[in-house]
Amino acid sequence: MKKIAIKILKVLGVILVLLVIFGAGIYYKSVNYNMYELQADKELLPEPENEAGYAILAEELVAKMDLREKIDQMYGEKMYQVPKLAIGFLMKNRFPHVYVGENKRLHIPPWVLSDGPRGARVMDHKVNSVTTFPVGMARGASWDVDLEERIHEVIAIEMRANRVNYAATPCINLLRHPAWGRAQETYGEDPWLLGEFGVAAVKGIEKHNVMACPKHFALNSLDNSRFVVDVELDERTLREVYLPHFKKTIQVGKPASIMSAYNKVRGEYLANNKYLLNDILRDEWGFKGFVTSDWFKGTYDGIGSVKAGLDVEMPYQQVYKYNILEEGIENGEISEADIDKIVTRTLETRLKYAFSDDQETYSYEEIEKESHVTLARVAAEKSMVLIKNDNLLPLPSESGQKVLVLGRLANAENTGDHGSSNSTSLNITTPYEGIRSLNEEIGNEIELYDGPDTQLAAEKAKQSDQVILVVGYTFENEGEYINMKDDMEKSAEAGRLLGEKGIGGDRESLRLLPEDEALIEAVSSVNKKVVVVYVGGSAINMNAWESKVPSIVFAWYSGMEGGTALANVLYGKVNPSGKLPFSIAKNDSDYPYFNPYTLKIEYGYYHGYTLFDKNNIEVAYPFGYGLSYTSYAYNNLTIENSALTTDDTLKASIEVTNTGDMAGEEIVQLYVGFKNSQIDRPVKLLRGFDKIKLQPLETKVVPFEVKIEDLAWYDPEAKEWKVEEMEYELYMGPSSSADQLLKDEFEVTNFMK
């Protein structure tokens, strides 16, 4: 018996050793996976002579494929590559290269996706970090589309250096409610603002022969239930509120690809939603690129996805399996011609990038180089919003001051979400580090206290000349919802979380964490020179403490250089110029209905400033609001042509003067009003903005042009866009607040069909 036991132990030992060796092999291959060439070999695959040649080449290649080779073009990697993803994420904090669509027999190179809303996500084996920019919402607060294009150029350059040629950016989903966990990834609440930034981002990415992929198409505006939620809405709301920014980004930016969302719309998952993916996106808007699914849980029905026009499922084969599609062809649900159509349009698009002449000219030296890091700092500076300032900021840049920096986030490397939009930088300047560096130059005594004792913090604040209090959130509080223990469908059915809370996700409260509010209360009661710096991705409720502090700055998740930027803003080296890309309500109940755990939700026609305007609801801070260290005066709103037809363009201008003694940048906003409309329309809509630089006492005339077709509403019965023949209001000023806007009228008559 003893001998048998020994033999069994020996066998088990051998098995254990083999498993260890096998596991070590998988780990090694997952970490040190093969890197493949993304450029087409022009000796083996002839380069088309002109644009039309890519379609011909794509058709020729598809004609040479058997059915399974065609299907291989329709998904990411094979299932056996899944450990590369799991080990990369969980053990190496690395988003690995996923190679898609390679066909060695026909010499077709693969393509590789990287997320990138705030920095290149996929990194080469030899690279440990990239330039990390402020999050999208921060950049939306800059209202600077030229800056956004430059940022995406840098992201594209660093992607190319990391051997990537496809960017899952920009995120242009609409901020419907500030509790949305992934609000930080997008640009704000207004479709016009989203569209302008979407175009800028796509242009920046595509300049370096990287395929841009706006996401998530469409109506993805909550996170905890994103895999199961069904969004209901009427046709006008769909067309006028949730699709215009996608339409503009597609038609003006011309991205190579677009990513479908997880959620359902009117009962149909987006990956199977023919109305959105084909009828609107392709037939109406003329999109010529290819559609990919969102990752892992973005597809459900292979036959339905083929019919809807989903081209590639990611990151591996789930519903585009050989047997599913082969059986679908055999029983007549789909045809091989449907498969040919999908593969041909995908190849036609991506081969243009595979043949690009500069394919391998981006070196590792491009990553995090000085000019890129400088741009990250500039972006952070331009994004910060001065919310309140009772004669405290800028802080005096004189020696002999005792400076106290408080808060659990004061010295935290806190650049935002740790989900798919994460970005890795080795050198992150925290708020405290940036403030300390500047004050050491000045010659001030500086102290950090980031502990939990509010009484001790108050005692330190009593003895300080300047108190800077950093509050807000981290990836644990908001961001992409990551929870392995939550059955999302059951929680959605129950309307509440049934398991343990994971990281990220939608916020269930718009207030700061209790410890932050307690700290503000304790410190503000003993020192009246307190600056509250908010770090986060969206609006917060400040009612409990706003009146107790003289100054508030929204610093957002401000990237790798955020601490330096914050110090420059607080001490007046940089004049703050950011403005809110959303409205902040006085009461949480004023926002549209929102529940992170739900199977169904209805999106209404009104949200944000359009909702508050329509219902005459007083807000805490309006859309487009932000203070400066100087002051601006608006005068002489002029309309060049006040009688227009639908084929015309409204031309108008306004004079803006810097009436203070400090140079600054002002964001001039143009809104069009619909008071005389015979249908239900918003009070006004943003239809233009411009960020201008002004020296002290300098005046500039700021011109605008608005196409009359951009004033149209969608008639669901006629299934067409219509411009009303009536008198419109034109508003210009520094925010959406009615009392800050200059007003004039213009008329649209004499329609020309």
C-alpha positions in Angstrom: 0.0 0.0 0.0 2.9 2.3 0.9 4.5 1.6 -2.5 1.3 2.4 -4.3 1.0 5.7 -2.4 4.7 6.6 -3.2 4.0 5.8 -6.9 0.9 8.0 -6.9 2.9 10.8 -5.3 5.6 10.5 -7.9 3.1 10.7 -10.7 1.4 13.7 -9.1 4.8 15.3 -8.7 5.6 14.7 -12.4 2.2 16.2 -13.3 2.8 19.2 -11.0 6.2 19.8 -12.6 4.7 19.5 -16.1 1.9 21.9 -15.1 4.5 24.4 -13.7 6.6 24.1 -16.9 3.5 24.5 -19.0 2.3 27.5 -17.0 5.7 29.1 -17.1 5.7 28.6 -20.9 2.3 30.3 -21.2 3.4 33.1 -19.0 6.6 33.6 -21.0 4.9 33.6 -24.3 2.1 35.9 -23.0 4.6 38.4 -21.8 7.1 38.0 -24.6 4.7 37.4 -27.5 5.8 37.7 -31.1 5.6 41.1 -32.7 4.4 41.2 -36.3 5.0 43.6 -39.2 2.1 46.0 -39.9 3.4 47.2 -43.2 2.5 45.5 -46.4 5.4 44.0 -48.3 5.1 45.8 -51.6 7.2 43.1 -53.4 4.7 40.4 -52.4 1.5 42.5 -52.4 1.3 45.1 -55.2 0.5 48.7 -54.1 -2.5 50.2 -55.8 -1.7 53.2 -58.0 -4.6 55.3 -56.8 -7.5 55.5 -54.4 -9.8 53.4 -56.6 -7.2 50.7 -56.7 -7.7 49.8 -53.0 -11.2 48.6 -53.7 -10.0 46.6 -56.6 -7.2 45.0 -54.6 -9.6 44.2 -51.7 -12.0 42.5 -54.1 -9.2 40.5 -55.7 -7.9 39.3 -52.3 -11.4 38.3 -51.1 -11.9 36.4 -54.3 -8.8 34.3 -53.5 -10.0 33.4 -50.0 -12.0 30.4 -48.9 -14.8 30.9 -46.5 -12.8 30.3 -43.4 -10.1 32.7 -44.5 -12.8 35.3 -44.9 -14.2 34.6 -41.5 -10.6 35.0 -40.1 -10.8 38.6 -41.2 -13.8 39.2 -39.0 -12.5 38.8 -35.5 -9.4 39.5 -33.3 -7.1 36.7 -32.2 -7.6 33.0 -31.7 -8.9 31.9 -28.3 -5.5 30.4 -27.4 -4.2 34.0 -27.3 -6.6 34.9 -24.4 -3.9 34.3 -21.7 -1.9 37.1 -23.4 -4.7 39.4 -22.5 -5.3 38.1 -19.0 -1.7 38.0 -18.0 -1.0 41.4 -19.6 -3.8 43.0 -17.7 -3.6 41.3 -14.3 0.1 40.6 -13.8 1.9 43.2 -16.0 -0.5 46.1 -16.0 0.0 46.1 -19.8 -2.5 46.1 -22.6 -0.9 43.7 -25.1 -0.9 43.9 -28.9 -3.9 42.0 -30.4 -3.2 41.2 -34.0 -6.2 41.2 -36.3 -6.8 40.1 -39.8 -3.4 38.7 -40.9 -3.3 36.3 -43.9 0.2 35.0 -44.5 -0.8 33.1 -47.7 -2.1 36.3 -49.3 0.6 38.5 -47.7 -2.0 40.6 -45.8 -0.5 42.2 -42.7 -2.5 42.5 -39.4 -3.7 45.6 -37.7 -3.3 46.4 -34.0 -5.7 48.4 -31.7 -4.7 50.6 -28.8 -7.0 52.5 -26.6 -5.9 56.1 -26.2 -8.3 58.7 -24.9 -5.5 60.1 -22.7 -2.3 58.4 -23.9 -1.2 55.3 -25.9 -2.5 52.3 -24.0 -0.7 49.5 -25.8 3.1 49.5 -25.3 5.9 47.6 -27.0 8.0 45.2 -24.9 10.8 47.7 -24.7 8.6 50.6 -23.5 7.4 51.2 -19.9 5.5 54.4 -20.2 4.0 57.0 -22.5 2.9 60.6 -22.3 -0.3 60.9 -20.2 -2.6 63.8 -21.0 -5.5 65.2 -18.9 -8.7 63.2 -19.4 -11.1 64.0 -22.2 -13.5 66.0 -20.0 -10.6 68.2 -18.9 -9.7 68.9 -22.5 -13.3 69.6 -23.3 -13.1 72.2 -20.6 -10.3 73.9 -22.5 -12.7 74.5 -25.4 -9.6 74.4 -27.6 -10.0 72.2 -30.6 -6.6 73.1 -32.1 -5.0 71.8 -28.8 -7.1 68.6 -29.0 -5.8 67.9 -32.5 -2.2 68.4 -31.4 -2.8 66.1 -28.4 -4.1 63.4 -30.7 -1.1 63.9 -33.0 1.2 63.1 -30.1 -0.9 60.1 -29.1 -0.8 58.8 -32.7 3.0 59.3 -32.9 3.5 57.3 -29.6 1.2 54.6 -30.9 3.2 54.3 -34.0 6.4 54.1 -32.0 4.7 51.3 -30.0 3.9 49.4 -33.3 0.2 50.2 -33.3 -1.9 51.5 -36.2 -5.4 51.7 -34.9 -6.7 54.0 -32.1 -9.9 53.4 -30.1 -10.4 57.1 -29.6 -12.0 59.6 -29.3 -14.9 58.8 -26.9 -17.7 61.1 -28.0 -20.6 59.7 -25.9 -22.8 62.4 -24.5 -22.8 63.3 -20.8 -26.4 63.0 -20.0 -26.0 62.9 -16.2 -22.8 63.8 -14.2 -22.9 60.5 -12.2 -21.9 58.5 -15.4 -18.7 56.7 -14.4 -16.9 57.2 -17.7 -17.8 60.9 -18.0 -14.1 61.6 -17.8 -13.4 60.0 -21.2 -15.7 62.3 -23.2 -15.9 66.0 -23.7 -19.1 67.2 -22.2 -22.9 67.5 -22.4 -23.4 69.3 -25.6 -23.6 67.6 -29.1 -22.0 70.6 -30.9 -19.0 70.7 -28.5 -18.6 66.9 -28.8 -18.7 67.0 -32.6 -16.1 69.7 -32.8 -13.7 67.9 -30.5 -14.4 64.5 -32.2 -13.4 66.0 -35.6 -10.2 67.5 -34.1 -9.2 64.2 -32.4 -9.8 62.2 -35.6 -7.8 64.6 -37.7 -4.9 64.5 -35.2 -4.9 60.7 -35.1 -5.2 60.2 -38.9 -2.3 62.6 -39.7 0.1 59.9 -38.7 -1.6 57.0 -40.6 -3.3 55.6 -37.6 -6.9 54.5 -38.0 -9.1 56.5 -35.8 -12.1 54.8 -34.1 -14.7 57.1 -32.5 -16.7 55.3 -29.8 -19.1 54.0 -28.5 -21.8 54.1 -31.2 -24.3 54.9 -29.7 -26.3 56.1 -26.6 -23.8 54.7 -24.1 -24.2 57.1 -21.2 -24.2 54.9 -18.1 -21.7 52.2 -17.1 -22.7 49.8 -14.4 -25.4 48.2 -16.5 -23.9 48.8 -19.9 -23.9 45.2 -21.0 -27.6 44.8 -20.4 -29.4 48.1 -20.4 -32.0 48.9 -23.1 -32.2 52.5 -24.1 -35.6 53.8 -25.2 -36.0 57.2 -27.0 -38.0 58.9 -29.7 -36.7 59.6 -33.1 -36.2 63.4 -32.6 -34.2 62.7 -29.5 -32.0 60.2 -31.3 -31.4 62.4 -34.3 -31.1 65.8 -32.6 -29.4 64.9 -29.3 -27.5 61.6 -29.4 -26.3 61.3 -33.0 -25.3 64.8 -34.3 -21.7 64.6 -32.8 -21.2 61.1 -34.3 -22.5 62.3 -37.7 -20.1 65.3 -37.7 -17.2 63.3 -36.6 -17.9 60.7 -39.3 -18.6 63.1 -42.2 -16.0 65.8 -41.4 -13.3 63.9 -39.6 -13.6 60.8 -41.9 -12.2 58.2 -39.5 -11.3 54.7 -40.7 -13.5 52.9 -38.2 -16.1 53.2 -35.5 -16.8 51.1 -32.4 -20.2 49.9 -31.5 -21.5 50.2 -27.9 -22.4 47.4 -25.5 -26.0 48.5 -24.8 -29.3 47.9 -26.5 -31.3 50.5 -28.3 -35.0 49.9 -28.6 -34.5 46.3 -27.7 -31.6 45.5 -30.0 -28.0 45.2 -29.0 -25.8 47.7 -30.9 -23.7 44.9 -32.6 -27.0 43.7 -34.1 -28.6 47.0 -34.7 -29.1 47.3 -38.4 -30.9 50.6 -38.1 -27.9 52.4 -36.5 -25.0 50.4 -38.0 -26.2 50.3 -41.6 -29.3 52.4 -42.3 -28.1 55.5 -40.6 -24.3 55.1 -40.4 -23.7 53.8 -43.9 -26.7 54.5 -46.1 -27.6 58.0 -44.7 -24.2 59.3 -43.5 -22.1 57.6 -46.2 -19.6 56.0 -43.8 -17.1 54.0 -45.8 -14.9 52.5 -43.1 -15.4 49.4 -40.9 -17.2 48.8 -37.6 -15.7 46.9 -34.7 -17.5 45.6 -31.6 -16.6 46.7 -28.1 -14.5 44.1 -26.3 -15.5 40.8 -24.7 -19.2 41.4 -24.2 -20.0 43.4 -27.3 -21.5 40.6 -29.4 -24.3 38.1 -29.0 -25.6 36.8 -32.3 -23.3 36.2 -35.3 -26.0 36.0 -37.9 -27.7 39.1 -36.6 -24.3 41.0 -36.5 -23.6 40.1 -40.2 -27.1 41.3 -41.2 -26.6 44.5 -39.2 -23.2 45.3 -40.7 -20.7 44.6 -37.8 -17.4 44.0 -39.6 -15.0 42.8 -36.8 -15.7 41.4 -33.4 -13.1 42.0 -30.7 -10.9 40.8 -29.2 -11.4 37.1 -30.2 -13.8 34.8 -31.9 -17.1 34.5 -30.0 -20.0 34.8 -32.4 -18.2 35.0 -35.7 -17.3 31.3 -35.4 -16.9 29.1 -38.5 -19.8 26.7 -37.6 -22.2 29.6 -36.8 -21.6 31.5 -40.1 -21.3 28.3 -42.2 -24.7 27.0 -40.9 -26.2 30.5 -41.5 -25.1 30.3 -45.1 -26.3 26.8 -45.5 -29.8 27.5 -44.2 -30.1 30.8 -46.1 -30.1 33.2 -43.2 -27.1 35.0 -44.7 -25.1 34.5 -47.9 -21.4 34.3 -48.6 -21.9 37.5 -50.5 -22.7 39.2 -47.2 -19.4 37.9 -45.8 -17.6 39.1 -48.9 -19.1 42.6 -48.4 -17.9 42.8 -44.8 -14.4 41.6 -45.5 -14.0 43.7 -48.7 -14.9 47.0 -47.0 -12.6 46.2 -44.1 -9.7 45.4 -46.3 -10.3 48.4 -48.6 -10.0 50.7 -45.6 -7.1 49.2 -43.7 -4.9 48.4 -46.6 -4.5 52.1 -47.2 -2.7 52.3 -43.8 -0.7 49.2 -44.4 0.8 50.8 -47.6 1.6 54.1 -45.9 5.1 55.3 -46.8 6.1 56.3 -43.2 5.1 53.0 -41.6 8.3 52.3 -39.7 9.7 55.8 -39.2 8.5 56.3 -35.6 11.2 55.4 -33.0 11.1 54.8 -29.3 12.8 58.2 -28.8 9.4 59.8 -29.8 7.8 58.5 -26.6 7.5 61.0 -23.7 9.9 63.3 -25.4 10.2 66.8 -23.9 7.8 68.5 -26.4 5.1 65.9 -25.7 5.4 66.3 -21.9 5.3 70.1 -22.3 2.1 69.7 -24.3 0.6 67.6 -21.5 1.4 70.5 -19.1 -0.1 73.1 -21.4 -3.2 71.0 -21.8 -3.7 70.7 -18.1 -3.2 74.5 -17.6 -5.7 75.3 -20.3 -8.3 72.9 -18.9 -8.5 74.0 -15.3 -11.7 75.9 -14.4 -11.7 78.7 -11.8 -15.2 78.2 -10.3 -15.1 80.6 -7.4 -12.6 83.3 -6.4 -13.3 85.8 -3.6 -10.1 87.9 -4.0 -7.8 85.0 -3.0 -6.2 83.8 -6.2 -3.7 84.1 -7.6 -1.8 83.3 -4.4 1.0 85.7 -3.6 4.4 84.7 -5.1 6.3 86.2 -2.2 8.8 84.6 0.2 8.2 84.1 3.9 4.8 82.4 3.4 3.8 79.2 5.3 2.0 77.0 2.7 0.0 73.9 3.7 -1.2 71.3 1.2 -3.9 69.1 2.6 -6.0 66.0 1.5 -5.7 62.3 0.9 -5.2 63.1 -2.9 -2.7 65.9 -2.4 0.3 63.7 -3.1 -1.4 60.9 -5.1 -0.5 59.9 -8.6 -4.1 60.2 -9.7 -4.5 60.5 -13.5 -7.9 58.8 -13.8 -9.7 55.6 -14.7 -7.8 52.2 -14.5 -10.0 50.6 -17.2 -9.4 50.6 -20.9 -8.6 54.3 -21.0 -5.7 54.0 -18.5 -2.3 55.4 -19.5 1.0 54.7 -17.9 3.7 57.3 -17.1 6.7 56.8 -15.0 7.0 60.5 -14.0 3.7 61.9 -12.6 3.8 65.2 -10.8 1.3 65.2 -8.0 -0.4 68.4 -6.8 1.8 68.6 -3.8 5.0 68.1 -5.8 4.1 70.8 -8.3 3.2 73.3 -5.5 6.3 72.4 -3.5 8.6 72.9 -6.5 7.2 76.3 -7.2 7.3 77.4 -3.5 10.9 76.2 -3.1 11.8 78.5 -5.9 10.0 81.4 -4.1 11.6 80.6 -0.8 8.5 79.5 1.2 8.0 76.9 3.9 5.7 74.2 2.6 4.1 71.3 4.4 2.1 68.3 3.3 -0.6 66.6 5.4 -2.5 63.9 3.7 -3.6 62.0 6.8 -7.2 61.3 8.0 -7.1 63.4 11.2 -9.3 66.5 10.5 -8.5 68.1 13.9 -4.8 67.9 13.2 -5.4 69.3 9.7 -7.3 72.2 11.3 -4.5 72.9 13.8 -2.0 73.0 10.9 -4.3 75.2 8.9 -4.5 77.8 11.8 -0.8 78.3 11.6 -0.6 78.6 7.8 -0.7 81.6 5.4 -2.0 79.6 2.5 -4.0 76.4 2.6 -4.5 74.3 -0.6 -7.0 71.5 0.0 -7.1 68.7 -2.7 -10.3 66.7 -2.7 -12.2 64.4 -5.2 -12.1 60.9 -6.6 -9.9 58.2 -7.9 -10.3 55.2 -10.2 -11.9 53.4 -7.3 -14.8 55.9 -7.1 -15.6 56.4 -10.8 -14.5 55.2 -14.2 -15.0 52.0 -16.3 -17.0 49.6 -14.1 -14.8 46.6 -13.3 -16.4 44.0 -11.0 -15.8 40.3 -11.4 -18.3 39.5 -8.6 -21.3 41.4 -9.8 -23.9 39.7 -11.9 -24.8 42.8 -13.8 -28.1 41.5 -15.1 -29.3 40.6 -11.6 -28.2 43.9 -10.2 -29.9 45.7 -13.1 -33.2 43.7 -12.5 -33.0 44.6 -8.8 -32.2 48.2 -9.4 -29.3 48.0 -6.9 -25.9 46.4 -6.5 -26.3 42.8 -5.2 -22.7 41.9 -4.9 -19.6 43.6 -3.7 -18.7 47.0 -5.2 -15.8 46.7 -7.7 -13.7 49.6 -8.9 -14.9 52.5 -11.0 -18.4 52.6 -12.2 -21.2 55.2 -12.0 -21.3 57.4 -8.9 -24.4 56.9 -6.7 -23.8 60.3 -5.0 -22.8 63.6 -6.5 -21.3 64.8 -3.3 -17.7 64.5 -2.3 -16.7 61.6 0.0 -17.7 62.3 3.6 -14.0 62.5 4.7 -13.4 65.3 2.1 -16.4 67.3 3.2 -15.4 66.9 6.8 -11.9 68.2 6.0 -13.3 71.2 4.2 -15.6 72.0 7.2 -12.8 71.7 9.7 -10.2 73.7 7.8 -12.5 76.5 6.5 -13.7 77.2 10.1 -10.2 78.2 11.2 -8.6 79.7 8.1 -10.3 81.9 5.5 -7.6 81.6 2.9 -8.5 78.1 1.7 -8.3 77.0 -2.0 -10.3 73.8 -2.7 -9.0 71.9 -5.6 -11.3 69.3 -7.1 -10.0 66.3 -8.9 -12.5 64.3 -10.8 -14.3 63.7 -14.1 -17.6 65.5 -14.0 -19.9 67.7 -11.9 -20.2 67.5 -8.2 -22.7 68.8 -5.6 -20.9 71.6 -3.6 -23.9 72.8 -1.6 -22.6 71.6 1.8 -19.4 73.6 1.7 -19.2 76.0 -1.3 -20.1 79.1 0.8 -17.5 78.3 3.4 -14.4 78.7 1.1 -13.3 81.7 -0.9 -11.9 79.8 -3.9 -12.6 76.6 -5.9 -10.6 75.2 -8.8 -11.7 72.2 -11.0 -8.4 70.6 -11.8 -9.8 67.3 -13.2 -7.6 64.2 -13.7 -4.9 66.4 -15.1 -2.4 64.0 -16.5 1.3 63.5 -15.8 2.1 67.2 -15.5 -1.0 68.1 -13.6 0.8 69.1 -10.4 3.0 71.5 -12.2 0.1 73.0 -14.1 -1.9 73.4 -10.9 0.9 75.3 -9.2 1.2 77.6 -12.3 -2.5 78.3 -12.2 -2.8 78.9 -8.4 0.2 81.3 -8.3 -0.7 83.2 -11.4 2.0 82.0 -13.8 -0.9 80.9 -16.0 -4.2 82.7 -16.2 -7.0 80.1 -15.9 -9.1 79.9 -19.1 -11.0 76.7 -18.8 -14.8 76.7 -18.8 -17.3 74.1 -17.8 -18.3 71.7 -20.6 -21.4 70.9 -18.6 -23.9 72.6 -16.3 -23.9 72.1 -12.5 -27.4 72.0 -11.0 -28.3 73.5 -7.7 -30.2 70.4 -6.7 -29.4 66.8 -7.8 -33.1 66.2 -8.5 -32.9 68.8 -11.3 -30.8 66.4 -13.5 -32.5 63.8 -15.7 -33.4 60.4 -14.0 -30.4 58.2 -13.6 -29.9 54.8 -12.0 -26.6 52.8 -12.4 -28.5 49.5 -12.0 -31.3 49.2 -14.6 -32.4 47.0 -17.4 -34.3 49.9 -19.1 -33.9 53.6 -19.3 -35.5 56.3 -21.4 -33.4 59.2 -22.7 -35.4 62.4 -23.1 -35.1 65.2 -25.5 -33.8 67.6 -22.8 -30.7 67.4 -20.5 -28.0 69.8 -19.3 -28.5 73.4 -20.2 -31.3 72.7 -22.6 -33.3 71.1 -19.7 -32.5 73.9 -17.3 -33.4 76.6 -19.9 -36.6 75.0 -20.9 -37.9 74.6 -17.3 -36.5 77.9 -16.2 -34.4 76.1 -13.5 -31.8 78.2 -11.8 -28.4 76.4 -11.8 -25.4 76.6 -9.6 -23.0 77.1 -12.5 -24.1 77.3 -16.2 -22.7 75.5 -19.2 -19.6 77.4 -20.5 -18.9 79.1 -17.2 -15.4 79.8 -15.9 -13.6 82.7 -14.2 -10.3 84.4 -15.0 -7.7 86.5 -13.3 -8.6 89.3 -15.7 -12.0 90.6 -16.9 -13.6 90.7 -20.4 -16.2 93.0 -21.9 -18.5 92.1 -24.8 -19.8 94.8 -27.2 -21.1 95.4 -30.6 -22.7 92.1 -31.6 -23.2 92.5 -35.4 -25.1 90.4 -37.9 -23.8 90.9 -41.4 -26.9 89.5 -43.1 -30.1 89.3 -41.1 -32.3 88.0 -43.9 -31.3 84.5 -45.0 -32.4 81.4 -46.9 -31.7 77.7 -46.0 -28.8 77.8 -48.5 -27.1 80.7 -46.7 -24.6 81.1 -44.0 -25.2 83.4 -41.0 -22.2 85.7 -40.6 -21.9 87.6 -37.3 -19.2 89.1 -35.1 -18.7 90.5 -31.6 -16.0 92.7 -30.0 -14.3 91.3 -26.9 -12.0 93.5 -24.8 -9.6 92.4 -22.0 -10.5 95.1 -19.5 -8.0 93.9 -16.8 -4.2 94.0 -16.3 -3.3 90.4 -17.1 -3.1 88.7 -20.5 -5.6 85.9 -20.8 -7.6 83.6 -23.1 -11.4 83.9 -23.4 -13.9 81.4 -24.8 -16.5 83.3 -26.8 -19.7 81.3 -27.3 -22.5 81.6 -29.9 -26.0 80.3 -29.3 -29.0 80.3 -31.6 -32.5 80.7 -30.0 -35.8 79.2 -31.2 -38.4 81.3 -29.3 -40.7 81.6 -32.3 -40.7 77.9 -33.2 -44.0 76.2 -33.8 -42.6 72.9 -32.5 -41.0 71.9 -29.3 -37.4 73.1 -29.4 -34.7 74.2 -26.9 -34.6 77.8 -25.8 -31.2 77.9 -27.4 -28.4 75.7 -28.7 -24.6 76.2 -29.0 -23.6 76.7 -32.6 -20.1 78.1 -32.3 -17.2 78.9 -30.0 -13.7 80.3 -30.3 -10.9 80.6 -27.8 -9.0 83.9 -28.3 -5.9 85.4 -26.7 -6.1 89.0 -25.4 -3.4 91.3 -24.0 -4.5 93.8 -21.3 -6.8 96.4 -22.8 -6.7 94.7 -26.2 -9.9 94.4 -28.2 -10.5 91.8 -30.9 -13.4 91.4 -33.3 -14.4 87.7 -33.2 -16.2 86.5 -36.4 -18.5 83.5 -36.6 -20.2 81.7 -39.4 -23.2 79.4 -38.9 -24.8 77.3 -41.7 -28.5 77.7 -41.7 -28.9 73.9 -42.2 -27.4 73.6 -38.7 -30.6 75.1 -37.3 -32.7 72.3 -38.6 -35.0 69.9 -36.6 -35.7 66.3 -37.6 -39.3 65.6 -38.7 -39.8 61.9 -37.9 -43.0 61.6 -40.0 -41.4 63.1 -43.2 -38.0 61.4 -42.2 -36.1 64.6 -43.1 -34.4 67.6 -41.6 -36.3 70.9 -41.8 -35.5 74.5 -41.1 -38.3 76.7 -39.9 -39.2 79.9 -41.7 -39.1 82.3 -38.8 -37.2 84.9 -36.8 -34.3 83.4 -34.7 -32.4 84.8 -31.8 -28.6 85.1 -31.9 -26.8 85.1 -28.6 -23.1 85.7 -27.9 -21.2 85.9 -24.7 -18.9 84.1 -22.1 -21.3 81.3 -21.0 -24.8 80.0 -21.6 -26.2 82.2 -18.8 -28.9 84.4 -20.2 -27.8 87.5 -18.2 -24.3 87.3 -19.7 -25.3 87.1 -23.4 -25.7 89.8 -26.0 -28.7 89.3 -28.2 -29.9 90.1 -31.8 -32.3 88.6 -34.3 -32.1 87.3 -37.8 -34.8 85.9 -40.1 -34.9 82.8 -42.4 -37.3 83.1 -45.3 -37.7 82.4 -49.0 -36.7 78.8 -49.0 -34.7 77.6 -51.9 -35.2 73.9 -52.5 
